[in-house]
Amino acid sequence: MKLKLDENLPVELVRDLRVLGHDADTVTGEGLRGAADPAVVDAAFAADRILFTLDKGIANLQRYPIPQHAGIVLFKPDTSGRGAVIAFVRERLHKVLEMDLAGRLTVVGPTRIRFR
């Protein structure tokens, strides 16, 4: 699976994804650090990459309708901080990666995973 991590997710997660056999890169690695959300979504779409993010604005389907992205996964941890976010994503990563993420918005919360 081709994935892109938004700059708000810890870069350590790229290594995790690569170890699991996925083609993962980052917004920062592409030179888009600090770029506006539309540029980030467009870059992921152009590269046919599913975008992993913590940014609720990117998950706005009115602003970014399904046909305008390759897929978005919004992680919504119930606590903040780098370590907490890494733990939250790692605890759910295997289950998320088993799902069909292409062409949809997937919202990963503390107790459930929803699709839109």
Secondary structure, 3 states (H helix, E strand, C coil): CEEEECCCCCCHHHHHHHHCCCEEEECCCCCCCCCCHHHHHHHHHHCCCEEEECCCCCCCCCCCCHHHCCCEEEECCCCCCHHHHHHHHHHHHHHHHCCCCCCCEEEECCCCEEEC
